[in-house]
Amino acid sequence: MQTLNDLRLAVLIDADNIPYSNVKGMLEEIAKYGTPTFKRIYGDWTKPTVSGWKSVLLENAITPVQQYSYTQGKNATDSAMIIDAMDILYSGNVDGFCLVSSDSDFTRLATRLRETGMKVIGIGERKTPSPFIIACDKFIYLDIINTPLVVTDPKEIKKRPGKPSRSKPRNDESDQQNQKSRAKRLIASSITDLADETGWAYLGDVGNLILKKQPDFDPRNYGFAKLTPMIRSLDFEIDERDSGQNNIKHIYIRIKKQEANK
């Protein structure tokens, strides 16, 4: 049975809409989801605006693809990247695609790739339009890659449940509370959708459903390295059950009764 890390991925990068500052971290992030078999970056390399990319391409084995801008104001890079993606798709040599861009023009491409059964992971900045985000199986914001997380120990989380866990908060306190409330509602609704007659739901299934509902959901957006410590901080009930295999625990969660009755 093929696992997630066995997936062969085509990594296609839009140099016009992505900064070059964290290429290494980005590729390490992609490695969590599969093996990059194609690594291509598209841009007009005669322009000074993409000159910063040149120094990092060789050390990361990324193949640059030259695409001239035939008409001023038109982005020919998008077309070249889309054509290559379809060629790679029909070659049958990959199991999924990683589209690195903040451009909504790739929304239809992501949708088309998923229609053929491809796994599609998007990576971009927070300015990325929501249609492109929703078109992906999972979308990762560049700023959370390699971002230091303050809280990783569940014991520490219990001591400080109400404090922001980012070393440098991105928003004011009110904004953070609103984000936390939305995340808690999303998790709670997903638990409800999957719960058995006693209200328990398997955490792995809950995580998968959350991603289907909101592809850009990531515990790191809230300062947590993993979903489990985030769940603990939000005060859901947790039950760790023996799987019967090498001391592996299966984690189940449910909404606390007083919360469910509200």
C-alpha contacts under 8 A as a table, 3 or more apart, distances in Angstrom:
res1	aa1	res2	aa2	distance
2	Q	6	D	6.12
2	Q	7	L	7.49
3	T	6	D	5.32
3	T	7	L	7.06
4	L	7	L	5.63
4	L	33	Y	5.70
4	L	34	G	6.14
5	N	31	A	7.44
5	N	32	K	6.33
5	N	33	Y	5.13
5	N	34	G	4.16
5	N	35	T	6.86
6	D	33	Y	7.98
6	D	34	G	5.42
6	D	35	T	6.61
7	L	33	Y	7.04
7	L	34	G	4.50
7	L	35	T	6.07
7	L	94	V	7.49
7	L	95	D	5.61
7	L	96	G	6.87
8	R	34	G	5.83
8	R	35	T	5.06
8	R	36	P	6.00
8	R	37	T	5.95
8	R	93	N	7.57
8	R	94	V	4.85
8	R	95	D	5.14
8	R	96	G	6.38
9	L	34	G	6.14
9	L	35	T	5.72
9	L	36	P	4.62
9	L	37	T	5.72
9	L	38	F	6.81
9	L	94	V	5.63
9	L	95	D	6.07
9	L	96	G	4.87
9	L	97	F	5.16
9	L	98	C	6.64
10	A	36	P	5.76
10	A	37	T	5.82
10	A	38	F	4.53
10	A	39	K	6.30
10	A	88	I	7.80
10	A	94	V	6.54
10	A	96	G	6.46
10	A	97	F	4.73
10	A	98	C	6.05
11	V	36	P	6.25
11	V	37	T	7.75
11	V	38	F	5.73
11	V	39	K	4.80
11	V	40	R	6.32
11	V	97	F	5.99
11	V	98	C	4.71
11	V	99	L	6.25
11	V	100	V	7.43
12	L	38	F	7.71
12	L	39	K	6.16
12	L	40	R	5.10
12	L	41	I	5.82
12	L	42	Y	7.67
12	L	81	M	7.06
12	L	85	A	7.79
12	L	97	F	7.56
12	L	98	C	6.25
12	L	99	L	5.26
12	L	100	V	6.14
13	I	18	I	7.74
13	I	39	K	7.95
13	I	40	R	6.22
13	I	41	I	4.47
13	I	42	Y	6.20
13	I	99	L	6.22
13	I	100	V	4.63
13	I	101	S	6.40
14	D	17	N	5.80
14	D	18	I	6.35
14	D	41	I	6.01
14	D	42	Y	5.34
14	D	43	G	6.80
14	D	77	T	7.30
14	D	78	D	7.47
14	D	81	M	7.65
14	D	99	L	7.99
14	D	100	V	6.08
14	D	101	S	5.32
15	A	18	I	5.50
15	A	19	P	7.36
15	A	20	Y	7.96
15	A	41	I	6.27
15	A	42	Y	5.69
15	A	43	G	5.38
15	A	50	V	6.67
15	A	53	W	7.67
15	A	101	S	7.88
16	D	42	Y	7.89
16	D	43	G	6.25
16	D	50	V	7.00
16	D	77	T	7.85
17	N	101	S	5.64
17	N	102	S	5.72
17	N	103	D	6.67
18	I	100	V	7.24
18	I	101	S	5.82
18	I	102	S	6.81
18	I	124	G	6.83
18	I	125	E	7.47
19	P	22	N	7.49
20	Y	23	V	5.75
20	Y	52	G	6.58
20	Y	53	W	5.58
20	Y	56	V	7.78
22	N	25	G	5.41
22	N	26	M	6.11
23	V	26	M	5.00
23	V	27	L	6.24
23	V	56	V	7.49
23	V	60	N	7.99
24	K	27	L	5.28
24	K	28	E	6.26
24	K	60	N	7.17
25	G	28	E	5.04
25	G	29	E	6.16
25	G	145	I	6.35
25	G	146	N	6.33
26	M	29	E	5.05
26	M	30	I	6.32
26	M	142	L	7.48
26	M	145	I	6.73
27	L	30	I	4.99
27	L	31	A	6.23
28	E	31	A	5.08
28	E	32	K	6.97
29	E	32	K	5.56
29	E	33	Y	7.63
29	E	145	I	7.09
30	I	33	Y	5.56
30	I	34	G	6.65
30	I	35	T	7.80
30	I	36	P	7.66
30	I	98	C	7.70
31	A	34	G	5.18
31	A	35	T	5.80
31	A	36	P	7.17
36	P	39	K	6.50
37	T	94	V	7.50
39	K	61	A	7.35
39	K	62	I	5.03
39	K	63	T	6.08
40	R	62	I	5.50
40	R	63	T	4.67
40	R	64	P	5.80
40	R	65	V	6.78
41	I	62	I	6.74
41	I	63	T	6.18
41	I	64	P	4.91
41	I	65	V	5.91
42	Y	64	P	6.10
42	Y	65	V	4.89
42	Y	66	Q	6.36
42	Y	67	Q	6.83
42	Y	77	T	5.92
42	Y	80	A	7.47
42	Y	81	M	6.56
43	G	50	V	7.42
43	G	64	P	7.69
43	G	65	V	6.57
43	G	66	Q	5.76
43	G	67	Q	5.59
43	G	68	Y	7.67
43	G	77	T	5.58
44	D	47	K	5.89
44	D	50	V	7.59
44	D	66	Q	5.52
44	D	67	Q	4.98
44	D	68	Y	5.19
44	D	69	S	6.86
44	D	77	T	7.38
45	W	48	P	7.59
45	W	50	V	6.37
45	W	51	S	6.99
45	W	66	Q	6.17
45	W	67	Q	7.68
47	K	50	V	6.13
47	K	51	S	7.04
48	P	51	S	5.09
49	T	52	G	7.55
50	V	53	W	5.81
50	V	54	K	7.66
51	S	54	K	5.69
52	G	55	S	6.38
52	G	56	V	7.85
53	W	56	V	5.65
53	W	57	L	6.44
54	K	57	L	5.60
54	K	58	L	7.79
55	S	58	L	7.05
55	S	59	E	7.92
56	V	59	E	5.64
56	V	60	N	6.34
57	L	60	N	5.41
57	L	61	A	5.93
57	L	62	I	5.01
57	L	63	T	7.01
57	L	64	P	7.40
58	L	61	A	5.03
58	L	62	I	6.43
67	Q	76	A	6.60
67	Q	77	T	5.82
67	Q	80	A	7.05
68	Y	76	A	6.88
68	Y	77	T	7.75
69	S	72	Q	6.69
69	S	74	K	6.87
69	S	75	N	6.52
69	S	76	A	5.48
69	S	77	T	7.62
70	Y	74	K	7.67
70	Y	76	A	7.09
71	T	74	K	5.63
75	N	78	D	6.05
75	N	79	S	7.63
76	A	79	S	5.39
76	A	80	A	6.51
77	T	80	A	5.23
77	T	81	M	6.21
78	D	81	M	5.22
78	D	82	I	6.16
78	D	105	D	7.35
78	D	106	F	7.62
79	S	82	I	5.13
79	S	83	I	6.13
80	A	83	I	5.23
80	A	84	D	6.20
81	M	84	D	5.20
81	M	85	A	6.11
82	I	85	A	5.04
82	I	86	M	6.37
82	I	106	F	7.75
82	I	109	L	6.72
83	I	86	M	5.31
83	I	87	D	6.32
84	D	87	D	5.01
84	D	88	I	6.12
85	A	88	I	5.15
85	A	89	L	6.06
86	M	89	L	4.89
86	M	90	Y	6.28
87	D	90	Y	5.40
87	D	91	S	6.25
88	I	91	S	5.06
88	I	92	G	6.98
88	I	93	N	7.03
88	I	94	V	7.43
89	L	92	G	5.82
89	L	93	N	7.41
89	L	94	V	7.02
89	L	113	L	7.70
91	S	94	V	7.95
92	G	95	D	7.92
94	V	97	F	7.69
95	D	118	M	5.77
95	D	119	K	6.63
96	G	118	M	4.70
96	G	119	K	4.31
96	G	120	V	5.73
96	G	121	I	7.93
97	F	113	L	7.99
97	F	118	M	7.02
97	F	119	K	6.24
97	F	120	V	4.98
97	F	121	I	6.30
98	C	120	V	5.88
98	C	121	I	4.69
98	C	122	G	5.69
98	C	123	I	7.36
99	L	110	A	7.96
99	L	120	V	7.37
99	L	121	I	6.32
99	L	122	G	4.95
99	L	123	I	6.38
100	V	122	G	5.83
100	V	123	I	4.70
100	V	124	G	5.91
101	S	122	G	7.35
101	S	123	I	6.22
101	S	124	G	5.07
101	S	125	E	7.79
101	S	128	T	7.96
102	S	123	I	7.56
102	S	124	G	4.77
102	S	125	E	5.81
102	S	126	R	7.96
102	S	127	K	6.83
102	S	128	T	4.48
102	S	129	P	7.31
103	D	106	F	6.30
103	D	128	T	6.34
103	D	129	P	7.25
103	D	132	F	7.54
104	S	107	T	5.44
104	S	128	T	6.99
104	S	129	P	5.82
104	S	131	P	6.72
104	S	132	F	5.22
105	D	108	R	7.13
105	D	132	F	7.81
106	F	109	L	5.08
106	F	110	A	6.23
106	F	132	F	6.55
107	T	110	A	5.29
107	T	111	T	6.30
107	T	131	P	6.28
107	T	132	F	4.40
107	T	133	I	7.91
107	T	135	A	5.97
108	R	111	T	5.01
108	R	112	R	6.03
108	R	135	A	7.76
109	L	112	R	5.09
109	L	113	L	6.16
110	A	113	L	5.24
110	A	114	R	6.28
110	A	120	V	6.49
110	A	132	F	7.47
110	A	135	A	5.72
110	A	136	C	6.03
111	T	114	R	5.24
111	T	115	E	6.24
111	T	135	A	5.45
111	T	136	C	7.29
112	R	115	E	5.07
112	R	116	T	6.77
113	L	116	T	5.42
113	L	117	G	6.86
113	L	118	M	5.48
113	L	119	K	7.70
113	L	120	V	7.14
114	R	117	G	5.06
114	R	118	M	4.85
114	R	119	K	6.27
114	R	120	V	6.52
114	R	136	C	7.85
115	E	118	M	7.25
119	K	137	D	6.52
120	V	136	C	5.28
120	V	137	D	5.35
120	V	138	K	6.93
121	I	136	C	5.71
121	I	137	D	5.84
121	I	138	K	4.98
121	I	139	F	5.77
121	I	140	I	7.74
122	G	133	I	7.00
122	G	136	C	6.00
122	G	137	D	7.86
122	G	138	K	6.24
122	G	139	F	4.48
122	G	140	I	6.21
123	I	139	F	5.67
123	I	140	I	4.83
123	I	141	Y	5.86
123	I	142	L	6.44
124	G	128	T	6.35
124	G	139	F	7.73
124	G	140	I	6.64
124	G	141	Y	5.31
124	G	142	L	5.55
125	E	128	T	5.72
125	E	141	Y	5.44
125	E	142	L	5.51
125	E	143	D	7.12
126	R	141	Y	6.11
126	R	142	L	7.76
128	T	132	F	7.23
128	T	133	I	7.19
129	P	132	F	5.97
129	P	133	I	6.79
130	S	133	I	4.93
130	S	134	I	6.04
131	P	134	I	5.26
131	P	135	A	6.17
132	F	135	A	5.10
132	F	136	C	6.77
133	I	136	C	5.63
133	I	138	K	7.67
133	I	139	F	5.82
133	I	215	P	6.53
133	I	216	D	6.64
134	I	137	D	7.58
134	I	214	Q	7.10
134	I	215	P	6.01
134	I	216	D	7.90
136	C	139	F	6.24
136	C	215	P	6.60
137	D	211	L	7.23
137	D	212	K	6.89
137	D	215	P	5.88
138	K	211	L	6.55
138	K	215	P	4.44
138	K	216	D	6.01
138	K	217	F	7.97
139	F	215	P	5.37
139	F	216	D	4.50
139	F	217	F	7.65
140	I	144	I	7.81
140	I	216	D	5.91
140	I	218	D	7.44
141	Y	144	I	5.94
141	Y	145	I	7.32
141	Y	216	D	7.53
142	L	145	I	5.57
143	D	146	N	7.87
143	D	147	T	6.87
144	I	147	T	5.07
144	I	220	R	6.15
144	I	221	N	6.48
148	P	166	R	7.67
148	P	167	S	7.00
149	L	152	T	7.00
149	L	165	S	6.89
149	L	166	R	5.85
149	L	167	S	6.60
149	L	220	R	7.76
149	L	223	G	5.51
149	L	224	F	6.40
149	L	225	A	6.93
150	V	165	S	5.50
150	V	166	R	5.79
150	V	167	S	5.81
150	V	223	G	7.04
151	V	154	P	7.91
151	V	156	E	6.83
151	V	157	I	6.59
151	V	165	S	5.74
151	V	166	R	7.89
151	V	223	G	7.07
151	V	224	F	6.50
152	T	156	E	7.65
152	T	157	I	7.66
152	T	224	F	6.34
152	T	225	A	6.38
152	T	229	P	7.05
153	D	156	E	5.35
153	D	157	I	6.47
153	D	229	P	7.38
154	P	157	I	4.89
154	P	158	K	6.39
154	P	229	P	5.47
154	P	232	R	6.98
154	P	233	S	7.85
155	K	158	K	5.31
155	K	159	K	6.60
156	E	159	K	5.10
156	E	160	R	6.37
157	I	160	R	5.20
157	I	161	P	5.47
157	I	229	P	7.33
157	I	232	R	7.41
157	I	233	S	5.77
158	K	161	P	5.46
158	K	232	R	7.46
158	K	233	S	6.42
160	R	163	K	5.76
161	P	233	S	5.39
161	P	234	L	7.49
164	P	169	P	7.18
164	P	173	E	7.98
164	P	176	Q	7.37
164	P	223	G	7.62
165	S	169	P	7.94
165	S	222	Y	7.11
165	S	223	G	5.00
165	S	224	F	7.33
166	R	169	P	5.37
166	R	222	Y	7.33
166	R	223	G	4.99
169	P	172	D	7.24
171	N	175	D	5.82
171	N	176	Q	6.29
172	D	175	D	5.37
172	D	176	Q	6.38
173	E	176	Q	5.12
173	E	177	Q	6.29
174	S	177	Q	5.15
174	S	178	N	6.31
175	D	178	N	5.12
175	D	179	Q	6.27
176	Q	179	Q	5.08
176	Q	180	K	6.11
177	Q	180	K	5.00
177	Q	181	S	6.11
178	N	181	S	5.08
178	N	182	R	6.21
179	Q	182	R	5.15
179	Q	183	A	6.16
180	K	183	A	5.10
180	K	184	K	6.14
180	K	222	Y	7.55
181	S	184	K	5.07
181	S	185	R	6.23
182	R	185	R	5.14
182	R	186	L	6.19
183	A	186	L	5.06
183	A	187	I	6.19
184	K	187	I	5.16
184	K	188	A	6.00
184	K	234	L	6.73
185	R	188	A	5.00
185	R	189	S	6.04
186	L	189	S	5.32
186	L	190	S	6.25
186	L	210	I	7.10
187	I	190	S	5.15
187	I	191	I	6.20
187	I	206	V	7.45
187	I	210	I	6.93
188	A	191	I	5.10
188	A	192	T	6.25
188	A	254	R	7.97
188	A	255	I	6.55
189	S	192	T	5.04
189	S	193	D	6.25
190	S	193	D	5.04
190	S	194	L	6.42
190	S	206	V	5.90
190	S	209	L	6.52
190	S	210	I	6.45
191	I	194	L	5.31
191	I	195	A	5.63
191	I	199	G	7.91
191	I	200	W	7.54
191	I	201	A	5.84
191	I	206	V	6.15
191	I	253	I	7.49
191	I	254	R	6.41
191	I	255	I	7.42
192	T	195	A	5.30
192	T	199	G	7.30
194	L	201	A	5.71
194	L	202	Y	7.99
194	L	205	D	7.71
194	L	206	V	7.16
195	A	198	T	7.32
195	A	199	G	4.82
195	A	200	W	4.96
195	A	201	A	4.48
195	A	202	Y	7.99
195	A	254	R	7.53
196	D	199	G	5.24
196	D	200	W	5.63
196	D	201	A	6.51
197	E	200	W	7.65
199	G	254	R	5.66
199	G	255	I	7.30
200	W	252	Y	6.04
200	W	253	I	5.48
200	W	254	R	4.81
201	A	205	D	7.48
201	A	206	V	6.97
201	A	252	Y	5.34
201	A	253	I	5.46
201	A	254	R	6.26
202	Y	205	D	5.50
202	Y	206	V	6.36
202	Y	250	H	7.52
202	Y	251	I	6.18
202	Y	252	Y	4.42
202	Y	253	I	6.48
203	L	206	V	4.94
203	L	207	G	6.14
203	L	250	H	7.98
203	L	251	I	5.67
203	L	252	Y	5.28
203	L	253	I	6.22
204	G	207	G	5.20
204	G	208	N	6.38
204	G	251	I	7.85
205	D	208	N	5.14
205	D	209	L	6.22
206	V	209	L	5.17
206	V	210	I	6.15
207	G	210	I	5.16
207	G	211	L	6.45
207	G	227	L	7.72
208	N	211	L	5.29
208	N	212	K	6.48
209	L	212	K	5.04
209	L	213	K	6.30
210	I	213	K	5.09
210	I	214	Q	5.90
210	I	215	P	7.62
210	I	217	F	7.25
211	L	214	Q	4.96
211	L	215	P	4.61
211	L	216	D	7.18
211	L	217	F	6.21
212	K	215	P	5.95
214	Q	217	F	5.64
217	F	221	N	7.47
218	D	221	N	5.54
218	D	222	Y	7.65
218	D	227	L	7.93
219	P	222	Y	5.46
219	P	223	G	6.55
219	P	224	F	5.10
219	P	225	A	6.22
219	P	226	K	5.81
219	P	227	L	5.57
219	P	230	M	6.62
220	R	223	G	4.75
220	R	224	F	4.80
220	R	225	A	5.50
220	R	226	K	7.30
221	N	224	F	7.43
224	F	227	L	7.17
224	F	229	P	6.75
224	F	230	M	5.98
225	A	229	P	7.80
226	K	229	P	6.14
226	K	230	M	6.79
227	L	230	M	5.12
227	L	231	I	6.14
228	T	231	I	5.04
228	T	232	R	6.33
229	P	232	R	4.98
229	P	233	S	6.27
230	M	233	S	5.12
230	M	234	L	6.44
231	I	234	L	5.22
231	I	235	D	6.72
231	I	236	F	6.28
232	R	235	D	5.39
232	R	236	F	6.32
232	R	237	E	7.92
232	R	238	I	7.61
235	D	256	K	7.91
236	F	253	I	6.64
236	F	254	R	6.09
236	F	255	I	5.38
236	F	256	K	5.92
237	E	253	I	5.47
237	E	254	R	5.27
237	E	255	I	6.14
237	E	256	K	5.87
238	I	251	I	6.89
238	I	252	Y	5.82
238	I	253	I	4.58
238	I	254	R	6.80
239	D	251	I	5.80
239	D	252	Y	5.10
239	D	253	I	6.21
240	E	249	K	5.83
240	E	250	H	5.66
240	E	251	I	4.59
240	E	252	Y	6.35
241	R	249	K	5.39
241	R	250	H	5.09
241	R	251	I	6.29
241	R	252	Y	7.62
242	D	245	Q	7.78
242	D	247	N	6.73
242	D	248	I	6.36
242	D	249	K	4.89
242	D	250	H	6.26
243	S	247	N	7.12
243	S	248	I	5.69
243	S	249	K	5.62
243	S	250	H	6.03
244	G	247	N	6.66
244	G	248	I	7.11
245	Q	248	I	5.70
255	I	259	E	6.44
255	I	260	A	6.04
256	K	259	E	5.28
256	K	260	A	6.22
257	K	260	A	5.04
257	K	261	N	6.23
258	Q	261	N	5.30
258	Q	262	K	6.60
259	E	262	K	5.42
